[in-house]
Amino acid sequence: MTFAESLARWIKIRGITPYRAAQLLGVEKQTVYNWLAGAKCPHQKAFLALMASIDD
């Protein structure tokens, strides 16, 4: 599963918007949209921190 797929699943399960996800993750909303589109992926340290918070 890609990061974009994991993030989309996390957003759907929680019933939140990408904008709210950005607030919860402490990033700009455009960053979340880029991640969801697969256009960008966080750097390794940020990726690991985000995956830990997504698993919660």
FENWOJO-V550299 format. One record per pair of residues at least 4 apart in sequence whose ideal C-beta (glycine too) atoms are under 7 Angstrom apart, sorted by the first residue. I is the first residue (numbers start at 0). J is the second residue. If there is no record, write none. Layout:
I;J  I;J
//
This chain:
0;4  0;5  1;5  1;37  2;6  2;34  2;40  2;46  3;7  3;34  3;35  3;37  4;8  5;9  5;53  6;10  6;34  6;35  6;53  7;11  7;35  8;12  9;13  9;53  10;15  10;17  10;20  15;19  15;20  16;20  17;21  17;28  17;31  17;32  17;35  18;22  18;28  19;23  20;24  20;31  21;26  21;27  21;28  21;30  21;31  24;49  24;52  26;30  26;31  28;32  29;33  30;34  31;35  32;36  33;38  33;39  34;39  34;40  40;46  41;45  41;46  41;49  42;46  43;47  44;48  45;49  46;50  47;51  48;52  49;53  50;54
//
